[in-house]
């Protein structure tokens, strides 16, 4: 157990200070069970496994310069694992309403900023809602943390206690994926320098300054410095996203929605037939849904492209189980104005291919580290500037391919949302689990009061791709 304060990394401190009443920096997740979950066993699982990570017993304390992790002297698990009963019988609409309310409610900053809400009376089963502040960990780390809570069977055999730094490696725990998001597999320029800097800390940067002793390092630094400088100029000159109903003043009310999942095998088959990646296809489907929604509300989308900021994993695989934030961002163009579904897939594929040689992930991670050491007004101004260049945050995370058990019960569905920063009011999440692909959307009520009308279009847009593909002749001329 952590017994003394620990300095927070500059990147984590930047996320801590990024909160606004209109955009809280919380990761929100929903775990759905088709049967009733045993509360006592669930609470014990959180106490035994989640708290193996000492940081979850710590609260975030800001000071004039940065922030620290400070053990909560009055830590009480009952403040973090609560029970909520929906009015029976409750379905998805009632659960979405509860998730929406919690997504717009701040966490208690006097305590560690995370909570599990055990939701009873959800259909014939149970739901669990997780809320955790982004400063504790990014989505990749949280997937690994979640896997430590799960098993591959209802009654797992006894196993050794999990090591705090690497519990995700235990064989008895669920999941066979590496939890790496799609862009994290790209050959990000400068990634080796980033991973080395994280591994050795600020001392490495000091050594890098002594270039006379490390000429090979000097050449590498110079090469990447030029690339990063060019990328900075490009990002700085990106035009603001076009004015749509997705852009504008935000409120404090958030609305969450999700769809029935798509079969992952079908998605893979269609992507293979089109010669693109699964992620090209899914992000194109999301772009189609957003464009269709805009046109249904009378907006002209002809020739329109909006951007989504997308996380890129920069985590060293050797430190994959560590908490904290180790990711950069890229600005992905979503061609919402292209109505032809196959044309749109190829446009997204081209946009993603262009990002393969981008320094944007390294640039944005470095920017977050710098902002975490600057006055709050500087960080606010920088986030405001960046948020004008995008209309949404989009995250696609591959989860475990087989069904998992939590506290003895099988998990039926997983949904999650990452927070939106600055004045961005729309969050798209895509998560694969047990052979299914789950779409979710969270939106600011002032911008999209009916996100269910968007999520309903995800299936429609995917079916349009399938139908167009089956037409055959277009595929030969539509590229």
N, C-alpha and C positions, 0 to 999 in steps of 0.2 A: 504494500500500500504506500502511495506517495505521502510523505510526511512533511514536506516543506515546499515552499513556493518555487515555481519554475518559470523562467522567462518565456513568454509566448513568442513564437516566430513572427517575423515582420508580416509575412503573408497572412497568418491567422489573425494577427492584430488588425490588419486591414479589413478582413471580413467581419470582425467584431464591431468595428466602428461604422460599418456600412449600413447599419439598421436605420430605417426611417419609419415613421408611423404608417406610411403608405406602402412600404415594402419591407417586411421583416425578413431577416436573413435566416430563415428556417428551412431545413429539409423536412418534408412531410411524407410519410409513407403509410400505406394501408395494407394490412395482411388479412385476408378473408379465409375463414374456415367454414366448411359446409356442416360441421358438427359442433356441438358445444365444447368449448375449451375449459379445462379445469383451471380455475383462477389460482388456487394455491400452488399448483405445479408450475403455472406460468410465472407467478411472482418469484418462486424459488429459482427458476431458470434464469431470470433477469439478475437475481442476486448472486447466483453462482457463476454465470458466464459473462454477462454484460459488464459486471463490476470487476472482472478480471483485468480490465483496462483501467489503471489507476486514474487516468484523466477524468473518467466519468464521475469520480467522487470530488472533482475540483470545480470551483466556480471561476469565472473569468473576471479579473479585477483590473480596471483601467487605471493608468496614472497619466501624468502630464506628457510623457514621452511615448510609452507603448502600453503593454498589458502583461499580466502574469497569470499563471495557473496557481490557484491557492486552494489547498484542501479545505473542504467545508467542515468546520469543527462540529457542526450539528447535523451532519448528513443523516437523512431519514428516508429510507427506501419508499415508505408510504407516500411521501410527497412527490414521488416520481413514477409510481405505478398506481394508477387510479382506476376506479370502476365507474362506468357510465351505462345506464339502462335506457335504451330507446323505447318509446311507446310501442308496445307489441300490437299487431305484427308490423315490423319495420322492414323495408326493402332498400334498394339502392338509392332511391330518392332521399330517404331519411338519413342514410349514411353519408351521402354527398353533402347534405345540409350540415351535418355535424362536422365533417371534415372541413368544410368551408368556414364555419365559425371558428374552429381551432386554428386554421391557417392564418386568420386575421387577428389572433389573440397572442400577445407577447408572452414570452416565458419569464418566469420569476428570476430576476438578475441577482437576487440575494443568494440563490442556490445554483448548483450545477444546472445548466440550461438544456435539459432534456426531459421528456416525459413519454411514458407508454400509457395509452388510454385503452383499457379493456372494455369493449363495447358489447353489452348483453342485449338479447332480444333482436338480434339481426337475423331475420328469417328464421331458419331452423338451426342456425349456427352462431358463430361469434366473429367479431372483427376486432382487430387491434390497430390503433392509430399511433404512430411514432412521430414525435416532433423533437428535433434536435437542432441547435444553432450551428450554422455552417462553420463557425470558427473552430469547432471540435474536430471536424474531419470533412473531407470532400466525399462525393458520392461513391467513388471507387473504394475508399477505405470503409465507408459505411456498409457497402455490400459485403465486404469481408467480415466486418463485425457481425452483421446479421447472420452470416453463415455459421459463425461460432455458436449461435443460439439454436441451431437446427441439427437434426439427425437424419439419417437415411432410413430409419425404421422407427416404429412407435416406442419400442423399448430397447434403447441401445445398450450394448454391453458396457460394463464399467471400463472407464478409460482414465489415463493419467491426467492430472490437472493441466489445464492449458497454460502455456507460457504467455505472459502478457504481450510480448513483442511478436509472437507468431502463432496465435491460436488457430488461424485459418489453415495451417498446414496439417492439422490433426486429421487422420484418416477417418475417424468416426463421424466427423462433422459433414454436413451436407454440401453439395455443390461440386461440380467438376469443371466449371469454367474458371478462367483466371480473373474475371471481373474487370477486364480491361475494356474501356469504351472504344468504339470503332476507330476514331481518329488517333487513339493512342497507339495503334499499330502502324501508323505512318512513319516514314523515315524523317522525323522532325529535325531540321538542321539545328545544330548546336545542342542537341539533347544530351550528348555526352558531357558537355561542360556543365549543364544544369544539374545532372545527376551527381557529378563529382563535387560540385559546390554544396549540394545538400548533404552529401556523405561526409565531407570534411569541414563544412561550416565556413565561417568568415575567415578562418585561418588560411584556407585555400586561396581566397581572393588576395590576401596579403602576399602569399607566395607568387601568385600570378603577376604581381607588380614587379617582381625581380626578374624581368625578362631576359637580362643578360645571362642568367644561369639556365634559363629554360627557352632556348630559341625555338624549339619545335612547338612549345606552348604559345609563344608569342605569335607564330605564324597562324596557329589555329584561332587564337583570340582575334587577331587582325581580320582574318577572313570572315569570321562570324560577326564581328563588330560592324563591318561594312554591310553585311546582309541585314542585320538588325536595324541599322540606321536607315537603310532604304525602306525597310518594312514600316518603320516608325513614320517616315514621310508619307508612305502610301496610306496608312491608317488615318493619319492626321488630316489628309485631304479627301478622305471618303466623304461623299455628300451625305447629308442627313437622309434618313429613310423617308419615303414619300408620305404625305399626310393621308392617313386612313383612319377609320374608326378604332384601329388598334393603337394609335398614338394620341396622346393628350393627357390632361390632368388626371391623376389617380386619386382614389379614395382609400379608405381603410378596410373596405369589405371585399373579400375574395370569394370566388365561386369555383369549386372543383367539380370536375366531371370525368367520367371514363366510359369506355365502350366494352362490348363483348370482345374477347380476344380473337385474333386471326390465327389459323393454323400455321405454325412456323414452316412446316414441310412445304406447304403451298407457296409461301412467300419465297422460299429458297428456289423452288422449281421455276417460278416466274422470273426471278432475278437471273437465274442461270440462262434461261431462254433469251433474255434481253441482253446478255453479256455485260451485266452491271453487278454491283454489289447489293447485298440485302439492304444496306443502309441507304444507297442511292434510291432504291425502290420505296423504302419507308418514308424517307424525307420528302420524296416527290409526292407520295400519297398525302402527307401532311400539308404540303404546299397546295395541292389540289383542293383539299378541304377548306383551307383558309381563303383561297381565291373564290371558291364557290360561295362561301359565307359572305364575303364582301359584295359579290354581285347580287346576292339575294337581298342585300340591304341597299341596293341602288347605286353602288359605287362602280365606277368605270375602272376595270383592271387591265385593259388592253395595254400590252407592253410593260406591265408593272412587275417589278422585282422588289421584294422586301428582304431584309437580312435577319438572320437569327444568330445570336452568339452561341457557340457550341463548345463545350469543354473538351480539352485534349489532355489525355493522361501523360504526365511527364515524370511519373514515379519510377524510381529505380526498382526493377523486379526484386532485388535483394532486400528492399525495404517496403515490400508491397503490403505488409500487415500493419505498418505504422500508421498512427493517426496523423492529423494535420492535413493541410491543403497543398497538393503537389500537382497542379494542373494549370494549363494556360487556356486561352480562348482564341477561337477564330471566328471571323464574320462570314457566315455561309449565306450565299444568295439563294433565295427561294423564289422561283419564277411563278408567282401566283397568277400572272396574267396569261400564261400558256394553258389553253383549255384542252388541247389534244394531249391525252394522258401519256402517250409514248414520247412525244416531243418533250414533254416536261421531264420524264425520267432521264432522257439523254442530256437535257440541260443541267439537271442536278448532278448527273455523273460528271459532266465537264467541269462544273464548279468545284466539285470535290477533288477532282484530279488536279486542278490548279492549286489546291491547298496543300498538296503533298510536298511541295518544296517551299512552303511558306515559313517565315520566321515569326509569324504572329503568335504561336503558343509561347515561345520563349520570351518574346517581347512583352506579352501581357502578364506573364508570371513575374518577370523582372519589374514591371511597372507596379504590380500589386505589392511586391516586397518594398519598393521605394516608397509607395504611398503609406505603407504601414509604419514608416519612420518619420513621416511628415505631419505637419499640423492637420487637424481634421478638416479645416476649410479647404486645404489643397486637395485632399482626397475627395471631398464632396464635389469640387469643381471638375476634377478629372473624371469621376464617375458620371456626372451630368453630361459631359462632353461625349463620352463613349456611348452612353445610352441613347443619344440622339441618332446614332448610326445604325440602330437595330430596333426591330419591333417585337422580338420574341427571344426567349431563351429556349433552346432545344437540346434535349439530352437523350441519348440512346445507349442503354447499358445491357449487354448480354448477361443474363442471369443463369442460374443452374439449369441444366437440361432435364433433370429428373425431379420427380416430386420429393419434397422435403417434409419433415415433421417438426413441429414446434410444440414442446410440452406434451408430446404423445399424440398430437392430432395432425392430420395431413393438411398442408397449406393448399388451398384451392386456387387463390389468386394473389398476385403481388402488384401494387400500384405505388408510384412515388412521384414526387415533384421536387425540383430544386427551386430555390428562390430566384426572383428577378431583381436585378439591381437598378439603382437610379430611377428613371421614369419609364422603365419597360414594364408593361402590364400584362404580358402573356407568357405562359410557360407550357411547353410541349414536352411530354415525357413518353419514351418508348422503352419497354422492358420485356425481354423474353424470359419465359420461365416454363419449364416442363412441357416443351413443345408448342407453346402458345406465345403470341406477341400481343402485348397489352399497350394500348394507347391511353394516355391521360392528358387532361388539359386543366390548367388553373389560370384564372383570369381575374383582372380587376373589374369589379361590378360596373364601374363607370365606362369601361371600354367594351367589355363583352359580358352583358348581363345574363346571357344564355349560352354558356360554353357547351352545353349538351347539344346545341344545334350544330356546333362545329364537330364534335366527336362523332355525331351520327353520320357525318359525311366521310369519315375515314374509310368505313367499309365500302361506301358507294364509290369512292375514288379508286380504291383497290380493285373493285370489280370492273370498273371502266378499263383499267390497265389489262386485266385478264381478257375482257371481251375484245379489246383492240388487238391484243396479241393473237387471239384466235382467228381474227380476220385474215391474218397471213400476209396478203399482198402489201399491206401498208408497211409491214416490218422491213420490206426490201427497199422502200423509198422514203420512209419517214425519218431516217437518220440523217 
